[in-house]
Amino acid sequence: MGYTGDVVLARCDTPLERLPVLGDPARCIEELDEHLEVCGPRPGGWQTLRLGTGLPDNEQDQWLDALVEATGSPVLIASVFDSDVCLVRGRTPSGAEWSAFLDPETAADYEIAGSPPPVDDPPPGEGEKERNVRWMLAEVPGIAREIAGWAAEAGFTADREALREVLAERADPFVEDLFLKLIDACGLPPARPEGEDPVEIDPLAHPGHRPADGGPHGVALEKAVLNLPRDGNLVLECAGDEQCYAQVWHRPDGTYQLEYRDRAPAEHYRTRTVSAEKVVAALQGWTAGGAAWRDAFQWESIGSWFTDV
């Protein structure tokens, strides 16, 4: 017997199953504790939670919005039926959203993928199922781009070719395995083996800070960096902490000076690069509250500039 229910992926500083929004009486899941399964956590606070009862079908938008607001994180919800069919929906704090069926062949068998637009000259002998599959496969490149944008806002660099492969793949045998492959293709680090303690990393920048409301995310952040004029700068602030921020200066010589301060003047670091794309990736990683974005650079501590008298 296959699994039927919903799988939630989000970044959260506390156990996802204890997130207040899931226990809100206004969004009640009957006997919640008996229907939760915590899957392997991933570094950076990323957690996967299976809800055996599933979320009400007509409230998926509300759940996505509520979870994004509660976590400040991009969120995925995968709705699975009998381990055969899976509809994945993603949403981000900036409001970007997308949806995709995994295993288009089976989705067409279940006749739940919607109706494709009419075509003037369908291939000879093509039936409704074949037309549905062809339509879904044609949508794959565009959906892969949207998912890559979701991943960028989460602070990761997606493998777009791997995303396209997963979106066109058949489940063998469980569609949940395709969902996990989709997460991997988004660039998230692998889940820790069961029972393994979290590995401490060099805390040059402590993960978990929250960017201030109103700052650019995702595509808006990318455009803000790419449109910086020479001698222009962009500052991203943390919520409620003036000693926590990241900034980039597009120097007059055309290079980029990237800096961050981690909650104290002594914890101030800088680096330089000629790559606007690397700056975009770093700032997107910073807004996601992670730390892996640091690894692409050699950092210089300049905290003494702000603390020495």
ROBA-661085 format. One line per field, with one value per residue (C-alpha): residue number from 0; x, y, z. Coordinates in steps of 0.001 Angstrom, whole numbers. Example, Ala and Ser with C-alpha at 12.3 -4.5 7.8 and 13.67 -1.06 7.14 Angstrom:
# ROBA-661085
k	(0:1)
px	(12300:13670)
py	(-4500:-1060)
pz	(7800:7140)
This chain:
# ROBA-661085
k	(0:1:2:3:4:5:6:7:8:9:10:11:12:13:14:15:16:17:18:19:20:21:22:23:24:25:26:27:28:29:30:31:32:33:34:35:36:37:38:39:40:41:42:43:44:45:46:47:48:49:50:51:52:53:54:55:56:57:58:59:60:61:62:63:64:65:66:67:68:69:70:71:72:73:74:75:76:77:78:79:80:81:82:83:84:85:86:87:88:89:90:91:92:93:94:95:96:97:98:99:100:101:102:103:104:105:106:107:108:109:110:111:112:113:114:115:116:117:118:119:120:121:122:123:124:125:126:127:128:129:130:131:132:133:134:135:136:137:138:139:140:141:142:143:144:145:146:147:148:149:150:151:152:153:154:155:156:157:158:159:160:161:162:163:164:165:166:167:168:169:170:171:172:173:174:175:176:177:178:179:180:181:182:183:184:185:186:187:188:189:190:191:192:193:194:195:196:197:198:199:200:201:202:203:204:205:206:207:208:209:210:211:212:213:214:215:216:217:218:219:220:221:222:223:224:225:226:227:228:229:230:231:232:233:234:235:236:237:238:239:240:241:242:243:244:245:246:247:248:249:250:251:252:253:254:255:256:257:258:259:260:261:262:263:264:265:266:267:268:269:270:271:272:273:274:275:276:277:278:279:280:281:282:283:284:285:286:287:288:289:290:291:292:293:294:295:296:297:298:299:300:301:302:303:304:305:306:307:308)
px	(0:1401:1657:-1075:-593:1464:5198:6386:9918:11012:13858:13036:15128:12919:11554:9160:6553:6349:5827:2901:1093:675:-944:-3136:-6754:-7818:-5775:-6392:-5113:-6981:-4687:-1664:982:-255:94:3542:6762:9969:12318:16086:17012:19423:22137:21079:17802:16082:13510:11100:7851:5301:1690:-179:-3617:-2818:-3804:-7272:-7120:-8957:-6550:-3169:-2629:-3358:-954:1826:1345:1162:4308:6295:5259:6027:9476:10595:11732:10885:8527:7579:4444:4255:792:1144:-1575:-850:2858:1850:1117:2707:1887:4670:4002:6616:6369:8901:8856:9073:5812:7240:5339:5253:3693:4609:3447:6106:5904:3848:2894:1144:-387:-1952:-3243:-5016:-6446:-5647:-3104:-5635:-6348:-3661:-4443:-5905:-3527:-4345:-2410:-2002:149:-1859:-3442:-2568:-5012:-5915:-3371:-532:-1498:-1477:1969:3368:1968:3475:6867:6822:6305:9354:12043:9940:9076:12759:13625:10970:12229:15798:14511:12939:16277:18168:15918:16631:20356:21199:22293:20060:21230:18765:19582:18930:15656:14533:15406:13456:10412:10298:11200:9004:8614:10341:8569:7581:6911:8239:11712:11316:10453:13698:15612:13939:15173:18689:18565:17620:21085:20121:22788:22047:20121:22145:22098:19591:21022:23965:24514:24709:28240:29555:31001:33353:31030:32412:28801:26204:23234:19733:19699:16531:16737:14733:11320:11158:14621:15046:14887:15273:15013:14643:17935:19664:18439:19528:23095:23317:21988:24426:26271:29989:30576:27054:26296:23571:23015:20902:19988:19004:15697:16113:19945:21867:25160:24057:24109:25621:26617:28256:30109:30524:33923:34928:37319:34396:35154:32801:33664:31438:31186:29162:28971:27806:26127:29219:31700:34572:32886:33201:34615:35253:36297:36568:35455:34983:31880:28468:26977:29024:27871:24240:24649:26333:23678:20885:22538:22850:19155:18294:20041:22652:26452:27521:27711:30951:32829:33162:35504:38626:37560:39614:38685:38471:36802:39795:38921:35745:36943:40487:40699)
py	(0:3381:6607:9218:12601:15764:16340:19774:21117:24359:25926:26381:27144:24882:21396:21870:19624:22050:25124:27009:27375:23584:23582:26628:25650:27705:25354:22216:18834:16220:14282:15907:14061:10686:11582:13177:11593:13598:12770:13223:16878:18701:21172:24786:24012:22437:19893:17519:16543:13974:14540:11273:12874:15396:19052:20071:20283:23600:25234:24582:28258:29245:26608:27722:31355:30494:28353:30942:33638:31474:30362:33300:30570:29247:26289:23192:21102:17779:16202:12442:9920:6234:6778:7008:10660:13779:17461:19707:23371:25939:29441:32009:35056:37284:35780:33619:30356:27310:23852:20617:17023:14346:11363:12925:9485:8452:11908:11555:8071:9571:12377:14970:17132:19414:19855:21031:23846:22665:22106:22638:19664:16891:13918:11182:8735:10767:10135:12373:10783:11158:14787:15416:13845:15798:19012:18388:17499:20680:22657:21091:23662:26598:24899:24012:27714:28608:25946:27234:30672:29115:27473:30740:32510:29672:30329:27398:26911:24393:21915:22800:19758:17494:19331:18736:15059:14632:16450:14058:10856:7873:6854:3561:2498:5351:8913:10167:9176:11636:14367:13704:13790:17113:18549:17299:18921:22217:22177:21480:19567:15868:14731:13537:9794:8798:9204:11334:14501:17820:18679:21957:24232:27170:29925:32823:33634:32068:30719:31631:35426:36899:39635:42767:42945:44773:43836:42338:38556:36137:37731:41230:40807:39566:42608:44962:43621:43490:47058:48548:51471:51969:53290:52168:49988:47722:46988:44122:44462:41909:42194:43883:43951:46922:45029:42355:43098:42239:44741:45025:47973:48073:49704:52350:49824:47466:44852:44040:44384:42086:42460:41131:41914:39133:40742:42559:45120:42692:40105:42094:40463:41462:39964:41076:39474:40360:38123:39698:36193:35093:38201:37392:33789:34943:37515:35086:32579:35258:36198:32499:32500:29943:29900:27787:30889:31871:28933:30515:33248:33935:36332:39015:40029:43819:43852:45656:48692:49108:48058:49406:52840)
pz	(0:-1013:931:656:2261:2061:2444:3601:3079:4759:6714:10377:13458:15600:14843:11959:13537:16475:14346:15931:12605:12432:15860:15246:16035:13039:10835:12862:11731:13759:16119:14516:16543:15345:11679:11467:10298:10474:7591:7547:8257:5988:7071:7510:9255:6223:7358:5650:7356:6163:7176:6889:6923:4224:4091:2873:-924:-1039:1441:-178:-990:2615:3925:1592:2607:6311:6241:4263:6726:9761:8575:6454:4073:619:1088:-884:-393:-2245:-2374:-2873:-3733:-3134:-3966:-7642:-8306:-6836:-7309:-5968:-5265:-4312:-2892:-1665:633:-2450:-3750:-6558:-7023:-9276:-9492:-11255:-11503:-11060:-13425:-16254:-17626:-14419:-13902:-17348:-16437:-13420:-15590:-12911:-14713:-16346:-20021:-22430:-24846:-28153:-31056:-34708:-36081:-33511:-34553:-36321:-33902:-30807:-27955:-25047:-22705:-25219:-25788:-22030:-21648:-24602:-23161:-19701:-21168:-23247:-20030:-18338:-19348:-18130:-14854:-14325:-14636:-12060:-9659:-10113:-9071:-5964:-5154:-5668:-3186:-751:-1228:-3514:-7117:-8848:-11474:-14225:-16343:-13345:-12703:-16288:-15986:-12746:-14124:-17111:-15224:-14392:-10740:-9948:-7900:-5547:-6622:-3250:-4470:-7345:-4839:-2970:-6260:-7033:-3724:-4476:-7922:-6250:-4685:-1074:866:1446:4503:7466:8114:10770:14275:13189:15212:13366:12288:13621:10962:11213:12474:10427:9722:11950:9996:11012:10796:9311:6674:7366:5735:2443:1186:-2284:-2697:-5578:-9019:-7518:-5666:-8823:-10759:-7963:-8148:-11936:-12221:-9697:-11308:-10803:-7249:-6299:-3293:-1980:1718:3092:6770:9383:11198:14577:14639:13264:13675:11208:7491:4125:1478:-1917:-3450:-7217:-7217:-9787:-11359:-12109:-9438:-6579:-2886:-858:2926:5817:9518:11818:14827:16135:14708:15371:13110:9888:6752:3153:-159:-3794:-7031:-10690:-10911:-10455:-10601:-7572:-5698:-6527:-5332:-2097:-1239:-2056:279:2956:2703:3111:6513:5576:5603:2597:379:2153:671:-2778:-1472:552:3322:5051:8599:8918:12329:13816:11700:13735:17203:17590:19201)
